[in-house]
Amino acid sequence: MTLAAMWEARATDGRGSELHAWAREFALPAVRGAAGLERVELFTAPGERVLMIALWAGEPQPVPQPPAELLARPVHHWTFTRTDAG
């Protein structure tokens, strides 16, 4: 069974590039080193948001928490179960 874990953080105004840099330096390496990871990708979006999508064989591993001063609101997390693959 493959699970997709989505992690989305919104930066405080003007700090989106700092949040993205933090995610590249700390969150990605932590996830990449975890057992069961099949694939991970990092995205940015309007509104100073950073999104990570990771595919896992089994239970997703947690993503480190960004520094509070970079966040406009709490980080959002969702886990999805793959039902079809094209």
BELDA-V849369 format. One record per helix or strand of 2 or more residues. SS is the DSSP state (helix for helix, strand for strand). FROM is the first residue (numbers start at 1). LEN is the number of residues. If there is no record, write none. Layout:
SS FROM LEN
SS FROM LEN
//
This chain:
strand 2 10
helix 16 17
strand 37 9
strand 49 9
helix 68 3
strand 76 6
//
